[in-house]
Amino acid sequence: MLPAPQFPGRVAAASKAPESHMSLDQLRTPLRRLSLSLRKHMPGSVRHFYRVGQALLSKGQPSISIPAELFLDCKVCASRNDLVERLPRGGRIAEIGTQRGHFARHILGTCEPAKLHLVDLDFSVLEPDVANDPRVEQHNGASHEVLAGFPDAYFDWIYIDADHSFAGVSRDAKAAAAKVKPGGYLVFNDFAHMDPFLGKYGVHRAVVDFAVASKWPFAWFAYHPSALYDVALQRPEVPS
């Protein structure tokens, strides 16, 4: 029997000798984590003004065209709840970005995973019934770094709902791609450029870029009243 894999976020990393200085790249990661954590805990009104300012100061960019063959077998459903109910039950599932755990609770109740791995920067607001479910494992850390620690082809599907910037979603998609089994799924929340409250997202462009470059077809498209759709991409059984 193979030894159980060791996952990041569950055990402390080995200590390293202190560096005399940090490079710009080394500084970016903790600063990005701090920024995401602060935004996560902003009052709603403050978050709204932050989003408006961000939308006014940044320049939008459209997504590229998607080849028709990537939509040949795509199905449409009424909501993200319906979408995940149509994915494989049992097995290993990951939710990247969980916050209070409301959607994790839905996954636990309807998808009946053998194990649900939750990845987030902060679990302080995770609701106790989710945190204490024996099927749940929590992994604290940057999502792409935590994902890198799992074995390849480990998950049946991964739900990505973390950093919504283009760079963040691109990192998560790249890190998650090899971690789902052939025939498995990457599901992306908020497949949009912007929400009704002027929050600017890079999800749409990042997902389209990934799907086209990797030739992963769209398997599911879930409706949302505010046009914050969910989409599921399926990993090809045979590499393209």
Sine and cosine of phi, psi and omega as CSV:
sin_phi,cos_phi,sin_psi,cos_psi,sin_omega,cos_omega
0.00,0.00,0.69,-0.72,0.01,-1.00
-0.96,0.29,0.55,-0.84,0.05,-1.00
-0.91,0.41,0.52,-0.86,0.02,-1.00
-0.88,0.47,0.70,-0.72,0.00,-1.00
-0.92,0.39,0.56,-0.83,0.06,-1.00
-0.99,-0.12,0.84,-0.55,-0.10,-0.99
-0.97,-0.25,0.59,-0.81,0.04,-1.00
-0.92,0.39,0.45,-0.89,0.03,-1.00
1.00,-0.03,-0.30,0.95,-0.01,-1.00
-0.99,-0.12,-0.45,0.89,0.02,-1.00
-0.76,-0.65,0.44,-0.90,0.00,-1.00
-0.94,0.33,0.63,-0.77,0.04,-1.00
-0.96,0.29,0.44,-0.90,0.04,-1.00
-0.88,0.48,0.65,-0.76,-0.03,-1.00
-0.95,0.30,0.52,-0.86,0.01,-1.00
-0.86,-0.51,0.40,-0.91,0.05,-1.00
-0.90,0.44,0.65,-0.76,-0.04,-1.00
-0.89,0.45,0.62,-0.78,0.07,-1.00
-1.00,0.08,0.50,-0.86,0.03,-1.00
-0.97,0.24,-0.38,0.92,0.05,-1.00
-0.40,-0.92,0.27,-0.96,0.02,-1.00
-0.90,-0.44,0.63,-0.78,0.06,-1.00
-0.97,0.23,0.19,-0.98,0.03,-1.00
-0.88,0.48,-0.66,0.75,0.02,-1.00
-0.89,0.45,-0.62,0.79,0.01,-1.00
-0.92,0.39,-0.51,0.86,0.01,-1.00
-0.97,0.23,-0.52,0.85,-0.11,-0.99
-0.87,0.48,-0.67,0.74,-0.08,-1.00
-0.89,0.45,-0.79,0.61,0.02,-1.00
-0.90,0.43,-0.55,0.83,0.04,-1.00
-0.92,0.39,-0.63,0.78,0.04,-1.00
-0.90,0.43,-0.67,0.74,0.02,-1.00
-0.88,0.48,-0.69,0.73,0.00,-1.00
-0.89,0.46,-0.69,0.72,0.01,-1.00
-0.87,0.49,-0.72,0.69,0.00,-1.00
-0.90,0.44,-0.65,0.76,-0.01,-1.00
-0.91,0.42,-0.67,0.75,0.01,-1.00
-0.90,0.43,-0.68,0.73,0.00,-1.00
-0.90,0.43,-0.59,0.81,-0.01,-1.00
-0.89,0.46,-0.52,0.85,-0.07,-1.00
-0.98,-0.21,0.11,0.99,0.05,-1.00
-0.91,0.41,0.60,-0.80,0.19,-0.98
-0.87,0.49,0.45,-0.89,-0.07,-1.00
-0.82,0.58,-0.67,0.74,-0.04,-1.00
-0.92,0.40,-0.63,0.77,0.02,-1.00
-0.92,0.39,-0.67,0.74,0.02,-1.00
-0.88,0.47,-0.59,0.81,0.01,-1.00
-0.90,0.44,-0.73,0.68,0.00,-1.00
-0.91,0.41,-0.57,0.82,0.07,-1.00
-0.88,0.48,-0.69,0.72,-0.02,-1.00
-0.92,0.40,-0.66,0.75,0.02,-1.00
-0.87,0.48,-0.72,0.70,0.02,-1.00
-0.88,0.48,-0.67,0.75,0.01,-1.00
-0.89,0.45,-0.66,0.75,0.00,-1.00
-0.91,0.40,-0.61,0.79,-0.02,-1.00
-0.95,0.31,-0.55,0.84,-0.10,-1.00
-1.00,0.01,-0.30,0.96,-0.08,-1.00
-0.97,-0.26,0.46,-0.89,-0.01,-1.00
-0.99,-0.15,0.77,-0.64,0.00,-1.00
-0.96,0.27,0.36,-0.93,0.02,-1.00
-0.58,-0.81,0.79,-0.61,-0.03,-1.00
-0.96,0.28,0.29,-0.96,0.11,-0.99
-0.99,0.13,0.35,-0.94,0.05,-1.00
-0.98,0.22,0.22,-0.98,0.05,-1.00
-0.95,0.32,0.49,-0.87,0.00,-1.00
-0.95,-0.32,0.80,-0.60,0.04,-1.00
-0.86,0.52,0.62,-0.79,-0.08,-1.00
-0.85,0.52,-0.54,0.84,-0.07,-1.00
-0.91,0.41,-0.33,0.94,0.03,-1.00
-0.98,0.21,-0.12,0.99,0.02,-1.00
-0.93,-0.38,0.07,1.00,-0.15,-0.99
-0.84,0.54,-0.64,0.77,-0.07,-1.00
-0.92,-0.39,0.32,0.95,-0.04,-1.00
-0.96,0.29,0.73,-0.68,0.04,-1.00
-0.93,-0.36,0.42,-0.91,-0.02,-1.00
-0.91,-0.41,0.66,-0.76,0.06,-1.00
-0.71,-0.71,0.12,-0.99,-0.21,-0.98
-0.98,0.18,-0.40,0.92,-0.08,-1.00
-0.27,-0.96,0.17,-0.98,0.05,-1.00
-0.92,0.38,-0.50,0.87,0.08,-1.00
-0.87,0.49,-0.71,0.71,0.03,-1.00
-0.91,0.42,-0.60,0.80,-0.04,-1.00
-0.87,0.49,-0.80,0.61,-0.08,-1.00
-0.94,0.35,-0.41,0.91,0.06,-1.00
-0.93,0.37,-0.33,0.94,-0.01,-1.00
-1.00,-0.08,-0.05,1.00,0.04,-1.00
-1.00,0.04,0.24,-0.97,-0.04,-1.00
-0.84,0.55,0.71,-0.70,0.05,-1.00
-1.00,0.06,0.32,-0.95,0.00,-1.00
0.94,0.34,-0.29,-0.96,0.05,-1.00
0.94,0.35,-0.36,-0.93,-0.07,-1.00
-0.94,-0.34,0.77,-0.64,-0.02,-1.00
-0.77,-0.64,0.52,-0.85,0.12,-0.99
-0.80,-0.60,0.64,-0.77,0.18,-0.98
-0.91,-0.42,0.88,-0.48,-0.04,-1.00
-0.99,-0.14,0.97,-0.24,-0.12,-0.99
1.00,-0.05,0.97,-0.25,-0.11,-0.99
-0.83,-0.55,-0.44,0.90,-0.02,-1.00
0.79,0.61,-0.93,-0.37,-0.06,-1.00
-0.99,0.15,-0.24,0.97,0.05,-1.00
1.00,-0.03,0.26,0.97,-0.04,-1.00
-0.89,0.46,-0.70,0.71,0.00,-1.00
-0.97,0.24,-0.52,0.85,0.10,-1.00
-0.86,0.51,-0.62,0.78,0.03,-1.00
-0.88,0.47,-0.66,0.75,0.04,-1.00
-0.89,0.45,-0.68,0.73,0.02,-1.00
-0.87,0.49,-0.70,0.72,-0.01,-1.00
-0.88,0.47,-0.64,0.77,-0.09,-1.00
-0.98,0.21,-0.53,0.85,-0.12,-0.99
-0.95,-0.32,-0.47,0.88,-0.08,-1.00
-0.99,-0.16,-0.21,0.98,0.10,-1.00
0.75,0.67,0.81,0.58,-0.02,-1.00
-0.93,0.36,0.53,-0.85,0.17,-0.99
-0.92,0.38,-0.58,0.82,0.03,-1.00
-0.51,-0.86,0.74,-0.68,0.08,-1.00
-0.89,-0.45,0.92,-0.39,0.02,-1.00
-1.00,-0.06,0.86,-0.52,0.03,-1.00
-0.97,-0.24,0.75,-0.66,-0.03,-1.00
-0.85,-0.53,0.81,-0.58,0.02,-1.00
-0.35,-0.94,0.27,-0.96,0.06,-1.00
-0.99,0.15,-0.35,0.94,-0.13,-0.99
-0.45,-0.89,0.86,-0.52,0.02,-1.00
-0.96,-0.27,0.27,0.96,-0.09,-1.00
-0.92,0.40,-0.40,0.92,-0.02,-1.00
-0.96,-0.27,0.10,0.99,0.01,-1.00
-0.91,0.41,0.78,-0.63,-0.10,-1.00
-0.94,0.34,0.63,-0.77,-0.19,-0.98
-0.84,0.54,-0.62,0.79,-0.05,-1.00
-0.91,0.42,-0.53,0.85,0.06,-1.00
-0.97,0.25,-0.74,0.67,-0.04,-1.00
-0.86,0.51,-0.56,0.83,-0.09,-1.00
-1.00,-0.07,0.01,1.00,0.04,-1.00
-0.92,0.39,0.78,-0.63,-0.07,-1.00
-0.90,0.43,-0.26,0.96,0.03,-1.00
-0.99,0.10,-0.15,0.99,-0.11,-0.99
-1.00,-0.10,0.70,-0.71,0.20,-0.98
-0.84,-0.55,0.74,-0.68,-0.02,-1.00
-0.98,-0.18,0.67,-0.74,0.02,-1.00
-0.77,-0.64,0.93,-0.36,-0.04,-1.00
-1.00,-0.03,0.83,-0.56,0.04,-1.00
0.43,-0.90,0.04,-1.00,0.05,-1.00
-0.90,0.44,0.74,-0.68,-0.18,-0.98
-0.85,0.52,-0.71,0.70,-0.05,-1.00
-0.93,0.38,-0.51,0.86,0.03,-1.00
-0.95,0.30,-0.66,0.75,0.03,-1.00
-0.91,0.42,-0.70,0.71,0.00,-1.00
-0.86,0.52,-0.60,0.80,-0.03,-1.00
-0.88,0.48,-0.38,0.93,-0.04,-1.00
-0.99,0.11,-0.15,0.99,0.03,-1.00
-1.00,0.10,0.46,-0.89,0.08,-1.00
-0.90,0.43,0.45,-0.89,0.10,-1.00
-0.91,0.42,0.50,-0.87,0.03,-1.00
0.83,0.56,0.61,0.79,-0.08,-1.00
-1.00,-0.01,-0.60,0.80,-0.13,-0.99
-0.98,-0.17,0.52,-0.86,0.15,-0.99
-0.97,0.22,-0.62,0.78,0.15,-0.99
-0.31,-0.95,0.38,-0.92,-0.03,-1.00
-0.78,-0.63,0.75,-0.66,0.04,-1.00
-0.97,-0.22,0.86,-0.51,-0.11,-0.99
-0.95,-0.31,0.90,-0.43,-0.05,-1.00
-0.53,-0.85,0.79,0.61,-0.06,-1.00
-0.93,-0.36,-0.79,-0.61,0.03,-1.00
-0.86,0.52,0.86,-0.51,-0.07,-1.00
-1.00,-0.02,0.09,1.00,0.05,-1.00
-0.95,0.30,0.33,-0.94,0.03,-1.00
-0.85,0.52,-0.72,0.69,-0.01,-1.00
-0.90,0.43,-0.66,0.75,-0.03,-1.00
-0.91,0.42,-0.73,0.69,0.00,-1.00
-0.92,0.39,-0.63,0.78,0.03,-1.00
-0.88,0.48,-0.68,0.73,0.03,-1.00
-0.88,0.47,-0.72,0.70,-0.05,-1.00
-0.92,0.40,-0.66,0.75,0.01,-1.00
-0.89,0.46,-0.70,0.71,0.00,-1.00
-0.90,0.44,-0.67,0.74,-0.02,-1.00
-0.94,0.34,-0.55,0.84,-0.09,-1.00
-0.99,0.11,-0.41,0.91,-0.18,-0.98
-0.82,0.58,-0.74,0.67,-0.05,-1.00
-0.97,0.23,-0.20,0.98,-0.10,-0.99
-1.00,0.03,-0.21,0.98,0.10,-0.99
-1.00,-0.08,0.51,-0.86,0.00,-1.00
-0.92,0.38,0.46,-0.89,0.19,-0.98
-0.81,0.59,0.76,-0.65,-0.10,-0.99
1.00,0.02,-0.15,0.99,0.04,-1.00
-0.99,0.16,-0.07,-1.00,-0.17,-0.99
-0.75,-0.66,0.57,-0.82,0.31,-0.95
-0.94,-0.33,0.83,-0.55,-0.01,-1.00
-0.93,-0.37,0.76,-0.64,-0.06,-1.00
-0.90,-0.43,0.79,-0.62,0.07,-1.00
-0.99,0.11,0.47,-0.88,0.10,-0.99
0.84,0.55,0.80,0.60,0.06,-1.00
-0.96,0.29,0.99,0.11,-0.13,-0.99
-0.37,-0.93,0.25,-0.97,0.11,-0.99
-1.00,-0.04,-0.48,0.88,-0.08,-1.00
-0.34,-0.94,0.50,-0.87,0.07,-1.00
-0.99,-0.15,0.12,-0.99,-0.04,-1.00
-0.90,0.43,-0.25,0.97,-0.01,-1.00
-0.98,-0.19,0.32,0.95,0.05,-1.00
0.95,0.33,0.34,0.94,0.15,-0.99
-0.97,0.26,0.84,-0.54,-0.05,-1.00
-1.00,0.01,0.76,-0.65,-0.03,-1.00
-0.88,-0.48,0.52,-0.85,0.13,-0.99
-0.97,-0.26,0.19,0.98,-0.12,-0.99
-0.90,0.43,-0.75,0.66,-0.07,-1.00
-0.83,0.56,-0.80,0.61,-0.07,-1.00
-0.91,0.41,-0.66,0.75,-0.02,-1.00
-0.91,0.42,-0.68,0.73,-0.01,-1.00
-0.92,0.39,-0.69,0.73,0.01,-1.00
-0.89,0.45,-0.72,0.70,0.04,-1.00
-0.84,0.54,-0.71,0.70,-0.02,-1.00
-0.91,0.42,-0.73,0.69,-0.04,-1.00
-0.88,0.48,-0.70,0.72,-0.04,-1.00
-0.94,0.35,-0.71,0.70,-0.03,-1.00
-0.92,0.40,-0.62,0.79,-0.07,-1.00
-1.00,-0.04,-0.20,0.98,-0.03,-1.00
0.87,0.49,0.65,0.76,0.11,-0.99
-1.00,-0.04,0.85,-0.53,-0.03,-1.00
-0.97,0.26,0.44,-0.90,0.13,-0.99
-0.98,0.22,0.83,-0.55,-0.02,-1.00
-0.98,-0.19,-0.59,0.81,-0.04,-1.00
-0.65,-0.76,0.58,-0.82,0.08,-1.00
-0.74,-0.67,0.88,-0.48,-0.08,-1.00
-0.96,-0.29,0.79,-0.61,0.01,-1.00
-0.92,0.38,0.50,-0.87,0.14,-0.99
-0.57,-0.82,0.69,-0.72,-0.07,-1.00
-0.85,0.52,-0.48,0.88,0.01,-1.00
-0.99,-0.15,0.29,0.96,0.00,-1.00
0.90,0.45,0.43,0.90,0.09,-1.00
-0.99,-0.15,0.95,0.30,-0.16,-0.99
-0.95,0.31,0.34,-0.94,0.21,-0.98
-0.94,-0.34,0.60,-0.80,0.08,-1.00
-0.74,-0.68,0.54,-0.84,0.08,-1.00
-0.89,-0.46,0.82,-0.57,0.11,-0.99
-0.98,-0.19,0.61,-0.79,-0.02,-1.00
-0.95,-0.31,0.77,-0.64,0.06,-1.00
-0.93,0.36,0.80,-0.60,0.01,-1.00
-0.86,0.52,0.58,-0.81,0.03,-1.00
-0.91,0.41,-0.59,0.81,0.04,-1.00
-0.91,-0.43,0.78,-0.63,-0.01,-1.00
-0.82,0.57,0.64,-0.77,-0.01,-1.00
-0.95,0.32,0.00,0.00,0.00,0.00
